């Protein structure tokens, strides 16, 4: 018999279940799929450079192929899949698992009930969708830097910026319409640039991946220096002491720290975890991020005997898939009713 801790912290008995739990984490530009044999800690994982910016038919087809390949590596078949957790960079209405909102300027074809997108290949398998940052937070809470924490905020900082809040009872706080945790769309500069969400001066306009790359390109342009190819390249240069890339990341950290202060002043977590692509630069970014939180946050968060801790992700790119696996395995499929 297998015992696991459920979403609300209660121990769930799965009995002598044979099968595979699947976690699919879809980002803007990439996707991670992980499969775990139930009753074992053995995990097979794969990554692909397709994400929500591609047509839905493209990344769902690839996800199904990856699930089949990974189950085979565990000597299982697609018929052995018992649950699929699905992380998406959208807001999910908790009551019906339908998509509440996609960023207004996005042309992504993410509408309706994500559970239906896998029914052709996995017709009897429950598919449990959630926001990708929520699932990364849950994965980190159960298996990573958040183990044993009373409560935590996880920041997924990559091409976009999102956050997940796991409360003291182990429950993901999603909000009435699934819109909780949209850290990237907190206004940090009322006179700032228009954001892709249609608002103005959002955190994403000053600290998300595309803006950071623009800042480096702008600094390099007069000197004909080749700019970073992508955010990973920017981070690698910073970690190798490129002064421009270091300065850009430190500036992003200060802005993220300011936005986190607004969130932490409301929910007062025990732990803050920096993840996503920028989490790879946690050692560089956490000191200025923490300094901003100390400057703008309530002093009691830092002067108490148990001050808030600020750390980097332990699970890295696997956080979302691990959280998706856990939630998919332990959550009943939502009702199909459209009632609020």
Phi and psi restraints in degrees (value plus and minus 20) as a CYANA .aco file:
   2 UNK   PHI    -126.6   -86.6
   2 UNK   PSI     107.8   147.8
   3 UNK   PHI    -125.8   -85.8
   3 UNK   PSI     112.4   152.4
   4 UNK   PHI    -156.7  -116.7
   4 UNK   PSI     139.4   179.4
   5 UNK   PHI    -111.7   -71.7
   5 UNK   PSI     104.6   144.6
   6 UNK   PHI     -97.8   -57.8
   6 UNK   PSI    -200.0  -160.0
   7 UNK   PHI     -79.7   -39.7
   7 UNK   PSI     -54.1   -14.1
   8 UNK   PHI    -117.2   -77.2
   8 UNK   PSI      -4.3    35.7
   9 UNK   PHI      66.1   106.1
   9 UNK   PSI     -19.4    20.6
  10 UNK   PHI    -105.1   -65.1
  10 UNK   PSI     126.4   166.4
  11 UNK   PHI     -99.6   -59.6
  11 UNK   PSI     108.5   148.5
  12 UNK   PHI    -129.6   -89.6
  12 UNK   PSI     114.3   154.3
  13 UNK   PHI    -120.3   -80.3
  13 UNK   PSI      96.4   136.4
  14 UNK   PHI    -112.0   -72.0
  14 UNK   PSI     -27.7    12.3
  15 UNK   PHI      49.3    89.3
  15 UNK   PSI    -180.5  -140.5
  16 UNK   PHI    -108.4   -68.4
  16 UNK   PSI      43.6    83.6
  17 UNK   PHI    -101.2   -61.2
  17 UNK   PSI     114.0   154.0
  18 UNK   PHI    -133.4   -93.4
  18 UNK   PSI     105.6   145.6
  19 UNK   PHI     143.4   183.4
  19 UNK   PSI    -187.7  -147.7
  20 UNK   PHI    -150.7  -110.7
  20 UNK   PSI     116.7   156.7
  21 UNK   PHI    -121.2   -81.2
  21 UNK   PSI     115.6   155.6
  22 UNK   PHI    -137.3   -97.3
  22 UNK   PSI     119.1   159.1
  23 UNK   PHI    -145.3  -105.3
  23 UNK   PSI     108.3   148.3
  24 UNK   PHI    -140.6  -100.6
  24 UNK   PSI     102.0   142.0
  25 UNK   PHI    -136.6   -96.6
  25 UNK   PSI      89.6   129.6
  26 UNK   PHI    -124.3   -84.3
  26 UNK   PSI      96.3   136.3
  27 UNK   PHI    -117.6   -77.6
  27 UNK   PSI    -190.2  -150.2
  28 UNK   PHI     -82.9   -42.9
  28 UNK   PSI     -65.4   -25.4
  29 UNK   PHI    -145.4  -105.4
  29 UNK   PSI     -13.9    26.1
  30 UNK   PHI    -173.4  -133.4
  30 UNK   PSI     148.9   188.9
  31 UNK   PHI    -166.5  -126.5
  31 UNK   PSI     117.0   157.0
  32 UNK   PHI    -138.6   -98.6
  32 UNK   PSI     114.7   154.7
  33 UNK   PHI    -143.3  -103.3
  33 UNK   PSI     113.8   153.8
  34 UNK   PHI    -151.7  -111.7
  34 UNK   PSI     125.2   165.2
  35 UNK   PHI    -152.7  -112.7
  35 UNK   PSI     112.6   152.6
  36 UNK   PHI    -145.0  -105.0
  36 UNK   PSI     113.5   153.5
  37 UNK   PHI     -91.8   -51.8
  37 UNK   PSI     106.9   146.9
  38 UNK   PHI     -83.5   -43.5
  38 UNK   PSI     113.8   153.8
  39 UNK   PHI      70.8   110.8
  39 UNK   PSI     -19.5    20.5
  40 UNK   PHI    -155.1  -115.1
  40 UNK   PSI     134.9   174.9
  41 UNK   PHI    -112.0   -72.0
  41 UNK   PSI     -19.4    20.6
  42 UNK   PHI     -89.1   -49.1
  42 UNK   PSI     106.3   146.3
  43 UNK   PHI    -146.8  -106.8
  43 UNK   PSI     114.2   154.2
  44 UNK   PHI    -128.3   -88.3
  44 UNK   PSI     119.1   159.1
  45 UNK   PHI    -158.5  -118.5
  45 UNK   PSI     138.7   178.7
  46 UNK   PHI    -170.1  -130.1
  46 UNK   PSI     140.7   180.7
  47 UNK   PHI    -155.2  -115.2
  47 UNK   PSI     127.5   167.5
  48 UNK   PHI    -165.4  -125.4
  48 UNK   PSI     130.0   170.0
  49 UNK   PHI    -108.1   -68.1
  49 UNK   PSI      19.0    59.0
  50 UNK   PHI    -136.8   -96.8
  50 UNK   PSI     123.3   163.3
  51 UNK   PHI    -170.9  -130.9
  51 UNK   PSI    -180.8  -140.8
  52 UNK   PHI     -85.8   -45.8
  52 UNK   PSI     -38.1     1.9
  53 UNK   PHI     -94.3   -54.3
  53 UNK   PSI     -35.1     4.9
  54 UNK   PHI    -107.5   -67.5
  54 UNK   PSI     139.9   179.9
  55 UNK   PHI     -75.1   -35.1
  55 UNK   PSI     124.1   164.1
  56 UNK   PHI     -76.3   -36.3
  56 UNK   PSI     -58.2   -18.2
  57 UNK   PHI     -81.1   -41.1
  57 UNK   PSI     -49.8    -9.8
  58 UNK   PHI     -91.7   -51.7
  58 UNK   PSI     -72.0   -32.0
  59 UNK   PHI     -96.5   -56.5
  59 UNK   PSI     -50.3   -10.3
  60 UNK   PHI     -88.2   -48.2
  60 UNK   PSI     -58.9   -18.9
  61 UNK   PHI     -80.7   -40.7
  61 UNK   PSI     -64.1   -24.1
  62 UNK   PHI     -86.9   -46.9
  62 UNK   PSI     -58.9   -18.9
  63 UNK   PHI     -81.2   -41.2
  63 UNK   PSI     -63.1   -23.1
  64 UNK   PHI     -84.2   -44.2
  64 UNK   PSI     -59.5   -19.5
  65 UNK   PHI     -82.7   -42.7
  65 UNK   PSI     -63.2   -23.2
  66 UNK   PHI     -85.5   -45.5
  66 UNK   PSI     -59.3   -19.3
  67 UNK   PHI     -80.7   -40.7
  67 UNK   PSI     -64.9   -24.9
  68 UNK   PHI     -83.8   -43.8
  68 UNK   PSI     -63.1   -23.1
  69 UNK   PHI     -84.5   -44.5
  69 UNK   PSI     -61.4   -21.4
  70 UNK   PHI     -92.4   -52.4
  70 UNK   PSI     -57.2   -17.2
  71 UNK   PHI     -84.3   -44.3
  71 UNK   PSI     -56.5   -16.5
  72 UNK   PHI     -83.7   -43.7
  72 UNK   PSI     -55.6   -15.6
  73 UNK   PHI     -86.2   -46.2
  73 UNK   PSI     -41.6    -1.6
  74 UNK   PHI    -115.7   -75.7
  74 UNK   PSI      -7.9    32.1
  75 UNK   PHI      40.4    80.4
  75 UNK   PSI      15.9    55.9
  76 UNK   PHI    -141.9  -101.9
  76 UNK   PSI     154.1   194.1
  77 UNK   PHI    -141.5  -101.5
  77 UNK   PSI     147.7   187.7
  78 UNK   PHI     -76.6   -36.6
  78 UNK   PSI     -48.0    -8.0
  79 UNK   PHI     -87.5   -47.5
  79 UNK   PSI     -36.2     3.8
  80 UNK   PHI    -106.4   -66.4
  80 UNK   PSI     -27.1    12.9
  81 UNK   PHI     -89.9   -49.9
  81 UNK   PSI     103.6   143.6
  82 UNK   PHI    -125.3   -85.3
  82 UNK   PSI     -37.2     2.8
  83 UNK   PHI    -182.7  -142.7
  83 UNK   PSI     130.4   170.4
  84 UNK   PHI    -150.9  -110.9
  84 UNK   PSI      96.5   136.5
  85 UNK   PHI    -112.1   -72.1
  85 UNK   PSI     116.6   156.6
  86 UNK   PHI    -149.6  -109.6
  86 UNK   PSI      94.7   134.7
  87 UNK   PHI    -116.6   -76.6
  87 UNK   PSI     111.1   151.1
  88 UNK   PHI    -152.9  -112.9
  88 UNK   PSI     127.2   167.2
  89 UNK   PHI    -102.1   -62.1
  89 UNK   PSI      35.8    75.8
  90 UNK   PHI    -163.0  -123.0
  90 UNK   PSI     150.1   190.1
  91 UNK   PHI    -110.3   -70.3
  91 UNK   PSI     114.5   154.5
  92 UNK   PHI    -134.7   -94.7
  92 UNK   PSI     106.7   146.7
  93 UNK   PHI     -90.6   -50.6
  93 UNK   PSI      95.9   135.9
  94 UNK   PHI     -80.3   -40.3
  94 UNK   PSI     -54.0   -14.0
  95 UNK   PHI     -89.0   -49.0
  95 UNK   PSI     -53.1   -13.1
  96 UNK   PHI    -145.8  -105.8
  96 UNK   PSI     -20.9    19.1
  97 UNK   PHI      37.3    77.3
  97 UNK   PSI      14.6    54.6
  98 UNK   PHI    -122.1   -82.1
  98 UNK   PSI     138.7   178.7
  99 UNK   PHI     -97.1   -57.1
  99 UNK   PSI     104.7   144.7
 100 UNK   PHI    -104.8   -64.8
 100 UNK   PSI     -65.5   -25.5
 101 UNK   PHI    -177.2  -137.2
 101 UNK   PSI     117.8   157.8
 102 UNK   PHI    -133.5   -93.5
 102 UNK   PSI     129.4   169.4
 103 UNK   PHI     -68.7   -28.7
 103 UNK   PSI     113.0   153.0
 104 UNK   PHI     -75.5   -35.5
 104 UNK   PSI     -59.0   -19.0
 105 UNK   PHI    -106.9   -66.9
 105 UNK   PSI     -20.4    19.6
 106 UNK   PHI     -97.8   -57.8
 106 UNK   PSI     123.8   163.8
 107 UNK   PHI    -121.6   -81.6
 107 UNK   PSI      -6.3    33.7
 108 UNK   PHI     -81.1   -41.1
 108 UNK   PSI     118.0   158.0
 109 UNK   PHI    -111.8   -71.8
 109 UNK   PSI      43.4    83.4
 110 UNK   PHI    -130.9   -90.9
 110 UNK   PSI      72.8   112.8
 111 UNK   PHI    -159.7  -119.7
 111 UNK   PSI     136.9   176.9
 112 UNK   PHI      66.9   106.9
 112 UNK   PSI    -163.2  -123.2
 113 UNK   PHI    -126.9   -86.9
 113 UNK   PSI      86.2   126.2
 114 UNK   PHI     -76.9   -36.9
 114 UNK   PSI     -47.6    -7.6
 115 UNK   PHI     -79.5   -39.5
 115 UNK   PSI     -47.8    -7.8
 116 UNK   PHI     -95.8   -55.8
 116 UNK   PSI     -37.5     2.5
 117 UNK   PHI     -91.4   -51.4
 117 UNK   PSI     -35.2     4.8
 118 UNK   PHI    -130.5   -90.5
 118 UNK   PSI     -17.0    23.0
 119 UNK   PHI     -86.4   -46.4
 119 UNK   PSI     -45.5    -5.5
 120 UNK   PHI     -87.4   -47.4
 120 UNK   PSI     -57.1   -17.1
 121 UNK   PHI    -118.7   -78.7
 121 UNK   PSI     -47.0    -7.0
 122 UNK   PHI    -151.4  -111.4
 122 UNK   PSI      47.8    87.8
 123 UNK   PHI     -84.4   -44.4
 123 UNK   PSI     -48.5    -8.5
 124 UNK   PHI    -129.7   -89.7
 124 UNK   PSI      -7.0    33.0
 125 UNK   PHI    -119.5   -79.5
 125 UNK   PSI     105.2   145.2
 126 UNK   PHI     -86.1   -46.1
 126 UNK   PSI     111.7   151.7
 127 UNK   PHI    -132.3   -92.3
 127 UNK   PSI      99.3   139.3
 128 UNK   PHI    -129.9   -89.9
 128 UNK   PSI      84.5   124.5
 129 UNK   PHI    -111.2   -71.2
 129 UNK   PSI     133.6   173.6
 130 UNK   PHI    -178.9  -138.9
 130 UNK   PSI     148.4   188.4
 131 UNK   PHI     -81.5   -41.5
 131 UNK   PSI     121.5   161.5
 132 UNK   PHI     -83.6   -43.6
 132 UNK   PSI     -57.5   -17.5
 133 UNK   PHI     -89.0   -49.0
 133 UNK   PSI     -56.1   -16.1
 134 UNK   PHI     -79.2   -39.2
 134 UNK   PSI     -64.3   -24.3
 135 UNK   PHI     -91.9   -51.9
 135 UNK   PSI     -55.7   -15.7
 136 UNK   PHI     -84.0   -44.0
 136 UNK   PSI     -59.9   -19.9
 137 UNK   PHI     -80.9   -40.9
 137 UNK   PSI     -63.4   -23.4
 138 UNK   PHI     -86.3   -46.3
 138 UNK   PSI     -61.6   -21.6
 139 UNK   PHI     -81.8   -41.8
 139 UNK   PSI     -63.6   -23.6
 140 UNK   PHI     -87.5   -47.5
 140 UNK   PSI     -55.2   -15.2
 141 UNK   PHI     -85.7   -45.7
 141 UNK   PSI     -61.2   -21.2
 142 UNK   PHI    -102.3   -62.3
 142 UNK   PSI     -59.6   -19.6
 143 UNK   PHI    -145.6  -105.6
 143 UNK   PSI     -25.3    14.7
 144 UNK   PHI    -144.7  -104.7
 144 UNK   PSI    -153.7  -113.7
 145 UNK   PHI     -84.5   -44.5
 145 UNK   PSI     -40.2    -0.2
 146 UNK   PHI    -109.0   -69.0
 146 UNK   PSI     -19.1    20.9
 147 UNK   PHI     -77.0   -37.0
 147 UNK   PSI     105.3   145.3
 148 UNK   PHI      63.1   103.1
 148 UNK   PSI     -24.4    15.6
 149 UNK   PHI     -94.9   -54.9
 149 UNK   PSI     124.7   164.7
 150 UNK   PHI     -84.4   -44.4
 150 UNK   PSI     -64.8   -24.8
 151 UNK   PHI    -180.4  -140.4
 151 UNK   PSI     140.4   180.4
 152 UNK   PHI    -176.1  -136.1
 152 UNK   PSI     135.4   175.4
 153 UNK   PHI    -136.0   -96.0
 153 UNK   PSI     106.9   146.9
 154 UNK   PHI    -127.7   -87.7
 154 UNK   PSI     111.7   151.7
 155 UNK   PHI    -128.1   -88.1
 155 UNK   PSI     101.3   141.3
 156 UNK   PHI    -120.5   -80.5
 156 UNK   PSI      84.3   124.3
 157 UNK   PHI    -134.3   -94.3
 157 UNK   PSI      86.3   126.3
 158 UNK   PHI    -162.6  -122.6
 158 UNK   PSI    -145.1  -105.1
 159 UNK   PHI     -84.8   -44.8
 159 UNK   PSI     -52.5   -12.5
 160 UNK   PHI    -142.0  -102.0
 160 UNK   PSI     159.1   199.1
 161 UNK   PHI    -151.2  -111.2
 161 UNK   PSI     100.5   140.5
 162 UNK   PHI    -152.0  -112.0
 162 UNK   PSI     153.0   193.0
 163 UNK   PHI    -167.7  -127.7
 163 UNK   PSI     133.3   173.3
 164 UNK   PHI    -145.5  -105.5
 164 UNK   PSI     120.5   160.5
 165 UNK   PHI    -137.0   -97.0
 165 UNK   PSI      98.0   138.0
 166 UNK   PHI    -127.4   -87.4
 166 UNK   PSI     100.3   140.3
 167 UNK   PHI    -102.3   -62.3
 167 UNK   PSI     157.8   197.8
 168 UNK   PHI     -82.3   -42.3
 168 UNK   PSI     -42.4    -2.4
 169 UNK   PHI    -114.0   -74.0
 169 UNK   PSI      -8.1    31.9
 170 UNK   PHI      59.9    99.9
 170 UNK   PSI      -6.2    33.8
 171 UNK   PHI    -117.0   -77.0
 171 UNK   PSI     114.4   154.4
 172 UNK   PHI     -92.6   -52.6
 172 UNK   PSI     107.4   147.4
 173 UNK   PHI    -111.9   -71.9
 173 UNK   PSI      88.1   128.1
 174 UNK   PHI    -121.9   -81.9
 174 UNK   PSI     -40.7    -0.7
 175 UNK   PHI      65.1   105.1
 175 UNK   PSI     149.2   189.2
 176 UNK   PHI     -77.6   -37.6
 176 UNK   PSI     -61.6   -21.6
 177 UNK   PHI    -134.3   -94.3
 177 UNK   PSI      -5.7    34.3
 178 UNK   PHI      59.4    99.4
 178 UNK   PSI      -5.2    34.8
 179 UNK   PHI    -117.5   -77.5
 179 UNK   PSI     -18.4    21.6
 180 UNK   PHI     -86.7   -46.7
 180 UNK   PSI     131.9   171.9
 181 UNK   PHI      67.5   107.5
 181 UNK   PSI     -12.4    27.6
 182 UNK   PHI    -100.6   -60.6
 182 UNK   PSI      46.8    86.8
 183 UNK   PHI     -79.2   -39.2
 183 UNK   PSI     -57.0   -17.0
 184 UNK   PHI     -84.9   -44.9
 184 UNK   PSI     -34.5     5.5
 185 UNK   PHI    -133.5   -93.5
 185 UNK   PSI       1.6    41.6
 186 UNK   PHI     -98.5   -58.5
 186 UNK   PSI     114.6   154.6
 187 UNK   PHI     -95.4   -55.4
 187 UNK   PSI     100.4   140.4
 188 UNK   PHI    -130.3   -90.3
 188 UNK   PSI     -29.0    11.0
 189 UNK   PHI    -168.9  -128.9
 189 UNK   PSI      82.1   122.1
 190 UNK   PHI     -84.7   -44.7
 190 UNK   PSI     -37.8     2.2
 191 UNK   PHI    -126.0   -86.0
 191 UNK   PSI      -2.4    37.6
 192 UNK   PHI    -103.7   -63.7
 192 UNK   PSI    -186.2  -146.2
 193 UNK   PHI     -96.0   -56.0
 193 UNK   PSI     137.1   177.1
 194 UNK   PHI     -90.7   -50.7
 194 UNK   PSI     113.8   153.8
 195 UNK   PHI    -111.9   -71.9
 195 UNK   PSI     140.7   180.7
 196 UNK   PHI     -83.8   -43.8
 196 UNK   PSI     -37.5     2.5
 197 UNK   PHI    -101.3   -61.3
 197 UNK   PSI     -28.4    11.6
 198 UNK   PHI      78.3   118.3
 198 UNK   PSI     -30.3     9.7
 199 UNK   PHI    -106.6   -66.6
 199 UNK   PSI    -186.6  -146.6
 200 UNK   PHI    -155.2  -115.2
 200 UNK   PSI     114.9   154.9
 201 UNK   PHI      48.8    88.8
 201 UNK   PSI       7.8    47.8
 202 UNK   PHI     -87.8   -47.8
 202 UNK   PSI     139.5   179.5
 203 UNK   PHI     -74.9   -34.9
 203 UNK   PSI     -58.1   -18.1
 204 UNK   PHI     -80.9   -40.9
 204 UNK   PSI     -47.1    -7.1
 205 UNK   PHI     -92.7   -52.7
 205 UNK   PSI     -33.7     6.3
 206 UNK   PHI    -141.9  -101.9
 206 UNK   PSI     -34.5     5.5
 207 UNK   PHI    -155.1  -115.1
 207 UNK   PSI     -23.9    16.1
 208 UNK   PHI    -100.4   -60.4
 208 UNK   PSI     142.5   182.5
 209 UNK   PHI     -69.0   -29.0
 209 UNK   PSI     -70.4   -30.4
 210 UNK   PHI     -78.5   -38.5
 210 UNK   PSI     -59.2   -19.2
 211 UNK   PHI     -88.6   -48.6
 211 UNK   PSI     -57.9   -17.9
 212 UNK   PHI     -85.5   -45.5
 212 UNK   PSI     -60.3   -20.3
 213 UNK   PHI     -84.4   -44.4
 213 UNK   PSI     -59.0   -19.0
 214 UNK   PHI     -81.5   -41.5
 214 UNK   PSI     -60.0   -20.0
 215 UNK   PHI     -83.9   -43.9
 215 UNK   PSI     -61.4   -21.4
 216 UNK   PHI     -87.7   -47.7
 216 UNK   PSI     -63.7   -23.7
 217 UNK   PHI     -79.0   -39.0
 217 UNK   PSI     -61.5   -21.5
 218 UNK   PHI     -82.6   -42.6
 218 UNK   PSI     -59.9   -19.9
 219 UNK   PHI     -90.7   -50.7
 219 UNK   PSI     -55.5   -15.5
 220 UNK   PHI     -99.8   -59.8
 220 UNK   PSI     -46.1    -6.1
 221 UNK   PHI     -72.7   -32.7
 221 UNK   PSI     -66.2   -26.2
 222 UNK   PHI     -84.1   -44.1
 222 UNK   PSI     -35.4     4.6
 223 UNK   PHI    -132.2   -92.2
 223 UNK   PSI     -11.8    28.2
 224 UNK   PHI      34.8    74.8
 224 UNK   PSI      11.8    51.8
 225 UNK   PHI    -103.5   -63.5
 225 UNK   PSI     115.0   155.0
 226 UNK   PHI     -86.7   -46.7
 226 UNK   PSI     103.8   143.8
 227 UNK   PHI     -97.6   -57.6
 227 UNK   PSI     147.2   187.2
 228 UNK   PHI     -81.1   -41.1
 228 UNK   PSI     124.9   164.9
 229 UNK   PHI     -93.0   -53.0
 229 UNK   PSI     -52.3   -12.3
 230 UNK   PHI    -181.3  -141.3
 230 UNK   PSI    -196.4  -156.4
 231 UNK   PHI     -85.7   -45.7
 231 UNK   PSI     -56.6   -16.6
 232 UNK   PHI     -81.3   -41.3
 232 UNK   PSI     -60.8   -20.8
 233 UNK   PHI     -84.7   -44.7
 233 UNK   PSI     -62.1   -22.1
 234 UNK   PHI     -77.8   -37.8
 234 UNK   PSI     -65.5   -25.5
 235 UNK   PHI     -84.6   -44.6
 235 UNK   PSI     -63.8   -23.8
 236 UNK   PHI     -80.9   -40.9
 236 UNK   PSI     -59.6   -19.6
 237 UNK   PHI     -85.2   -45.2
 237 UNK   PSI     -60.9   -20.9
 238 UNK   PHI     -82.7   -42.7
 238 UNK   PSI     -61.6   -21.6
 239 UNK   PHI     -89.0   -49.0
 239 UNK   PSI     -35.6     4.4
 240 UNK   PHI    -124.6   -84.6
 240 UNK   PSI       3.8    43.8
 241 UNK   PHI      53.8    93.8
 241 UNK   PSI       4.2    44.2
 242 UNK   PHI     -87.1   -47.1
 242 UNK   PSI      98.0   138.0
 243 UNK   PHI     -87.8   -47.8
 243 UNK   PSI     -53.3   -13.3
 244 UNK   PHI     -88.1   -48.1
 244 UNK   PSI     -68.7   -28.7
 245 UNK   PHI     -84.7   -44.7
 245 UNK   PSI     -56.9   -16.9
 246 UNK   PHI     -81.7   -41.7
 246 UNK   PSI     -65.0   -25.0
 247 UNK   PHI     -85.7   -45.7
 247 UNK   PSI     -58.9   -18.9
 248 UNK   PHI     -84.7   -44.7
 248 UNK   PSI     -63.4   -23.4
 249 UNK   PHI     -88.1   -48.1
 249 UNK   PSI     -57.6   -17.6
 250 UNK   PHI     -85.7   -45.7
 250 UNK   PSI     -58.9   -18.9
 251 UNK   PHI     -83.5   -43.5
 251 UNK   PSI     -61.1   -21.1
 252 UNK   PHI     -81.8   -41.8
 252 UNK   PSI     -61.4   -21.4
 253 UNK   PHI     -81.9   -41.9
 253 UNK   PSI     -60.2   -20.2
 254 UNK   PHI     -84.2   -44.2
 254 UNK   PSI     -61.1   -21.1
 255 UNK   PHI     -88.9   -48.9
 255 UNK   PSI     -60.6   -20.6
 256 UNK   PHI     -84.3   -44.3
 256 UNK   PSI     -59.5   -19.5
 257 UNK   PHI     -81.8   -41.8
 257 UNK   PSI     -59.4   -19.4
 258 UNK   PHI     -83.8   -43.8
 258 UNK   PSI     -65.8   -25.8
 259 UNK   PHI     -84.6   -44.6
 259 UNK   PSI     -59.2   -19.2
 260 UNK   PHI     -82.7   -42.7
 260 UNK   PSI     -54.0   -14.0
 261 UNK   PHI     -78.3   -38.3
 261 UNK   PSI     -62.4   -22.4
 262 UNK   PHI     -81.9   -41.9
 262 UNK   PSI     -62.1   -22.1
 263 UNK   PHI     -90.1   -50.1
 263 UNK   PSI     -64.2   -24.2
 264 UNK   PHI     -89.2   -49.2
 264 UNK   PSI     -51.3   -11.3
 265 UNK   PHI     -84.5   -44.5
 265 UNK   PSI     -41.3    -1.3
 266 UNK   PHI    -112.4   -72.4
 266 UNK   PSI     -66.3   -26.3
 267 UNK   PHI    -124.1   -84.1
 267 UNK   PSI     -35.0     5.0
 268 UNK   PHI      30.5    70.5
 268 UNK   PSI      42.9    82.9
 269 UNK   PHI     -96.7   -56.7
 269 UNK   PSI     143.2   183.2
 270 UNK   PHI    -101.6   -61.6
 270 UNK   PSI     -43.8    -3.8
 271 UNK   PHI    -164.9  -124.9
 271 UNK   PSI     122.1   162.1
 272 UNK   PHI    -140.8  -100.8
 272 UNK   PSI     110.0   150.0
 273 UNK   PHI    -139.0   -99.0
 273 UNK   PSI     106.1   146.1
 274 UNK   PHI    -115.1   -75.1
 274 UNK   PSI      97.8   137.8
 275 UNK   PHI    -152.0  -112.0
 275 UNK   PSI    -179.3  -139.3
 276 UNK   PHI      54.7    94.7
 276 UNK   PSI    -189.0  -149.0
 277 UNK   PHI     -80.3   -40.3
 277 UNK   PSI     -60.3   -20.3
 278 UNK   PHI     -87.2   -47.2
 278 UNK   PSI     -38.7     1.3
 279 UNK   PHI     -82.2   -42.2
 279 UNK   PSI     -40.9    -0.9
 280 UNK   PHI     -88.1   -48.1
 280 UNK   PSI     -38.5     1.5
 281 UNK   PHI    -128.1   -88.1
 281 UNK   PSI       8.3    48.3
 282 UNK   PHI     -77.3   -37.3
 282 UNK   PSI     -61.0   -21.0
 283 UNK   PHI     -81.7   -41.7
 283 UNK   PSI     -53.5   -13.5
 284 UNK   PHI    -100.1   -60.1
 284 UNK   PSI     -55.9   -15.9
 285 UNK   PHI    -111.2   -71.2
 285 UNK   PSI     -48.3    -8.3
 286 UNK   PHI     -84.0   -44.0
 286 UNK   PSI     -61.1   -21.1
 287 UNK   PHI     -77.1   -37.1
 287 UNK   PSI     -69.8   -29.8
 288 UNK   PHI     -89.4   -49.4
 288 UNK   PSI     -51.2   -11.2
 289 UNK   PHI     -83.4   -43.4
 289 UNK   PSI     -66.6   -26.6
 290 UNK   PHI     -85.5   -45.5
 290 UNK   PSI     -56.7   -16.7
 291 UNK   PHI     -83.2   -43.2
 291 UNK   PSI     -60.5   -20.5
 292 UNK   PHI     -85.0   -45.0
 292 UNK   PSI     -59.7   -19.7
 293 UNK   PHI     -85.3   -45.3
 293 UNK   PSI     -58.9   -18.9
 294 UNK   PHI     -86.4   -46.4
 294 UNK   PSI     -55.9   -15.9
 295 UNK   PHI     -91.1   -51.1
 295 UNK   PSI     -59.5   -19.5
 296 UNK   PHI    -127.6   -87.6
 296 UNK   PSI     -32.3     7.7
 297 UNK   PHI    -108.9   -68.9
 297 UNK   PSI     149.8   189.8
 298 UNK   PHI     -86.8   -46.8
 298 UNK   PSI     111.4   151.4
 299 UNK   PHI     -79.3   -39.3
 299 UNK   PSI     -53.5   -13.5
 300 UNK   PHI     -80.2   -40.2
 300 UNK   PSI     -43.6    -3.6
 301 UNK   PHI     -85.3   -45.3
 301 UNK   PSI     -43.9    -3.9
 302 UNK   PHI    -132.0   -92.0
 302 UNK   PSI     -42.3    -2.3
 303 UNK   PHI    -114.0   -74.0
 303 UNK   PSI     -30.2     9.8
 304 UNK   PHI     -87.1   -47.1
 304 UNK   PSI     139.6   179.6
 305 UNK   PHI     -78.6   -38.6
 305 UNK   PSI     -49.5    -9.5
 306 UNK   PHI    -139.5   -99.5
 306 UNK   PSI      56.5    96.5
 307 UNK   PHI     -89.5   -49.5
 307 UNK   PSI     141.2   181.2
 308 UNK   PHI     -80.8   -40.8
 308 UNK   PSI     116.6   156.6
 309 UNK   PHI    -122.3   -82.3
 309 UNK   PSI     126.0   166.0
 310 UNK   PHI    -147.5  -107.5
 310 UNK   PSI      96.5   136.5
 311 UNK   PHI    -157.2  -117.2
 311 UNK   PSI     148.0   188.0
 312 UNK   PHI    -108.5   -68.5
 312 UNK   PSI     140.2   180.2
 313 UNK   PHI     -82.7   -42.7
 313 UNK   PSI     122.1   162.1
 314 UNK   PHI    -110.9   -70.9
 314 UNK   PSI     -52.5   -12.5
 315 UNK   PHI    -108.6   -68.6
 315 UNK   PSI     -37.0     3.0
 316 UNK   PHI      38.5    78.5
 316 UNK   PSI    -152.0  -112.0
 317 UNK   PHI     -87.5   -47.5
 317 UNK   PSI     -31.9     8.1
 318 UNK   PHI    -110.8   -70.8
 318 UNK   PSI     -26.3    13.7
 319 UNK   PHI     -77.9   -37.9
 319 UNK   PSI     -68.2   -28.2
 320 UNK   PHI     -84.8   -44.8
 320 UNK   PSI     -62.6   -22.6
 321 UNK   PHI     -87.3   -47.3
 321 UNK   PSI     -57.4   -17.4
 322 UNK   PHI     -85.5   -45.5
 322 UNK   PSI     -62.5   -22.5
 323 UNK   PHI     -85.4   -45.4
 323 UNK   PSI     -58.1   -18.1
 324 UNK   PHI     -84.7   -44.7
 324 UNK   PSI     -62.3   -22.3
 325 UNK   PHI     -78.6   -38.6
 325 UNK   PSI     -67.4   -27.4
 326 UNK   PHI     -84.4   -44.4
 326 UNK   PSI     -67.2   -27.2
 327 UNK   PHI     -89.8   -49.8
 327 UNK   PSI     -58.5   -18.5
 328 UNK   PHI     -82.5   -42.5
 328 UNK   PSI     -55.9   -15.9
 329 UNK   PHI     -95.2   -55.2
 329 UNK   PSI     -48.3    -8.3
 330 UNK   PHI    -130.2   -90.2
 330 UNK   PSI     -17.4    22.6
 331 UNK   PHI    -133.1   -93.1
 331 UNK   PSI     113.3   153.3
 332 UNK   PHI     -89.6   -49.6
 332 UNK   PSI     121.6   161.6
 333 UNK   PHI     -77.4   -37.4
 333 UNK   PSI     119.4   159.4
 334 UNK   PHI     -90.3   -50.3
 334 UNK   PSI     141.0   181.0
 335 UNK   PHI     -91.3   -51.3
 335 UNK   PSI     139.8   179.8
 336 UNK   PHI    -113.3   -73.3
 336 UNK   PSI     -24.8    15.2
 337 UNK   PHI     -80.5   -40.5
 337 UNK   PSI     126.2   166.2
 338 UNK   PHI    -114.8   -74.8
 338 UNK   PSI     -14.7    25.3
 339 UNK   PHI     -88.9   -48.9
 339 UNK   PSI     127.3   167.3
